[in-house]
Amino acid sequence: MGARIRALDWSQTQLGPVDAWPQSLITAVNIMLGSRFPMMVHWGPELVHFYNDGYATILQGKHPGALGQPAEPWWREMWPFLLGIFRPVLAGETTYFENGLVLPNRQGFVEEAYFTFSHSPIYDESGQVGGIFVTALETTATVLQQRRLALLSHLMAQTAGSVLPVEAAQHIIASLSTDAEDIPFALLYAHEPGATHAQLRAWFGLPAGEPAAPAAIAISLAEPNPSDWPLAEALRLGEPLLVERLPERFQPWPPGTWPTPPTRALLLPLLVAPGSRTAAVLVVGLSARRPLDEAYRAFFVLVADYAGRALARATTIHEAQRLNQALRQVNSSLDSFVHIVAHDLKGPANNLTSLLEAYHEEAPGAARDQLMALVETEVQRLTGTIQGLLHLLYTQHGAAATLPETVALADVYATVRGEVTDLLSQQQGQLTADFSAAPTVHYPRIYLESILKNLVSNALKYRTPKRAPVVEVRSRRQGTDVVLTVTDNGRGIDLPRDRERLFQPFTRLTAEGEGAGLGLHMIQSIVQQRGGSLEVSSTPGAGTVFAVRLPEIAA
């Protein structure tokens, strides 16, 4: 800078040739050049610039053009701020600021910067303040580092206790919102295995549901919507993805923390759990006042790492809790299973033993033939129970291999009616059907028969003794689905009391009947595995309606 000052033609500046300068200015400039600490001298009414090598690095894009030029217009972007400093110094005061916020335009944009600096008056030969001596140290890196470390600490502390993924997502976004200078907005999208869209889980800084923060974004499209966040590309790359020109991409575009709205964002893929297909993408806005330098990128790498770990931890805890709950339910069901099966198998087994003993003691004749008939009845009971258990196991574990076909519901009904003819005759009941609204359905036939047989059999078994059973079977269309209803006039179900237990395995709501309590559970398993549902409405003493929604399975 000494060489530059000597080489400059000062006669073309407002200060004139060097040999006309006052000694006070020459002394101040020599002191400045002799220091390695960043220093600047402003001289004269226009506050003409002098600065040393240390200060040249601070000026960045304003160097070397600022040398010998007035402070204004070179600092026009922050002139009101500087005037607030210069005026008291020109009046004889000394100022000092530590880590003060300054907004210079040194790289083609107004940036967020921090300085510790002092301004002191320089007195000329007349004893008047002729200029200003500036010592400055840029502390931007330190201030930003402290602020970003505080956010990361907050992120770790807030997500440590998250037990649900949704809680972790909310805590992550809440932590990011504590540093709106670095992250003016953030959106967290989660993509579940097999889903066609990623869902917005938490956000701040942008209005949810608006074009810039849609509730869902398609993941599986061959050609993504150019007005959406490119989440699929970020997940495919597995690394931060920069998205620019946000005001052009999303309209309207809201302002950020600074007067200038953010124009860029990073999409950060998050590893939710090792080996899991569940994924998340964190969309973070970039400050309009900071360049995306190495330190800024490193900060977001840590944000993604911390956020991913928080989600993974919450997902693992949630999955463990879910498995524990499932295990408790299995254990509970197993206890019921052991109790019921022991009862259902022990009774026929004991009866068979007694009947066989009596059979061997009885002489040939009518009495012995009657004993054999009773033996056959008990064998049928045992066979029915075992078949029910095998059917349940197949429903839960072998259903995926059963292919759908176009089935006429009237044919299924005819098969079921044939199997319950004897029971219907014994009870003098009525069984009618109407499939005119939806005569066919594309569904595995074996499951249609199982569904209808169980519902019709239950309607007949749990009739009320006050009247003969009347059972109606109907079908209808509901959008692209077929709804099969079975209506009876039986004893009904106390749903406020028994709804929670109704579809549980090995559950009987009454002491009557010989089943193991598996039928409704099997039906629900069948329809839910194929995206359907089983609904029930009932009035105690009047009857019950079961409605089975069957989504048609494509061929």
Secondary structure as GFF3:
##gff-version 3
##sequence-region A 1 555
A	DSSP	alpha_helix	2	7	.	.	.	ID=ss1
A	DSSP	three_ten_helix	10	12	.	.	.	ID=ss2
A	DSSP	three_ten_helix	18	20	.	.	.	ID=ss3
A	DSSP	alpha_helix	23	33	.	.	.	ID=ss4
A	DSSP	beta_strand	39	43	.	.	.	ID=ss5
A	DSSP	beta_strand	48	51	.	.	.	ID=ss6
A	DSSP	alpha_helix	53	59	.	.	.	ID=ss7
A	DSSP	three_ten_helix	60	62	.	.	.	ID=ss8
A	DSSP	alpha_helix	71	74	.	.	.	ID=ss9
A	DSSP	three_ten_helix	76	78	.	.	.	ID=ss10
A	DSSP	alpha_helix	79	90	.	.	.	ID=ss11
A	DSSP	beta_strand	95	102	.	.	.	ID=ss12
A	DSSP	beta_strand	113	123	.	.	.	ID=ss13
A	DSSP	beta_strand	129	138	.	.	.	ID=ss14
A	DSSP	alpha_helix	140	159	.	.	.	ID=ss15
A	DSSP	alpha_helix	165	176	.	.	.	ID=ss16
A	DSSP	three_ten_helix	177	179	.	.	.	ID=ss17
A	DSSP	beta_strand	186	191	.	.	.	ID=ss18
A	DSSP	beta_strand	197	204	.	.	.	ID=ss19
A	DSSP	beta_strand	216	218	.	.	.	ID=ss20
A	DSSP	alpha_helix	231	237	.	.	.	ID=ss21
A	DSSP	beta_strand	241	243	.	.	.	ID=ss22
A	DSSP	alpha_helix	246	249	.	.	.	ID=ss23
A	DSSP	beta_strand	265	271	.	.	.	ID=ss24
A	DSSP	beta_strand	279	285	.	.	.	ID=ss25
A	DSSP	alpha_helix	294	361	.	.	.	ID=ss26
A	DSSP	alpha_helix	366	397	.	.	.	ID=ss27
A	DSSP	three_ten_helix	399	401	.	.	.	ID=ss28
A	DSSP	beta_strand	405	408	.	.	.	ID=ss29
A	DSSP	alpha_helix	409	419	.	.	.	ID=ss30
A	DSSP	alpha_helix	421	426	.	.	.	ID=ss31
A	DSSP	beta_strand	430	434	.	.	.	ID=ss32
A	DSSP	beta_strand	440	443	.	.	.	ID=ss33
A	DSSP	alpha_helix	445	461	.	.	.	ID=ss34
A	DSSP	beta_strand	470	478	.	.	.	ID=ss35
A	DSSP	beta_strand	481	488	.	.	.	ID=ss36
A	DSSP	alpha_helix	495	502	.	.	.	ID=ss37
A	DSSP	alpha_helix	519	529	.	.	.	ID=ss38
A	DSSP	beta_strand	533	539	.	.	.	ID=ss39
A	DSSP	beta_strand	543	551	.	.	.	ID=ss40
###
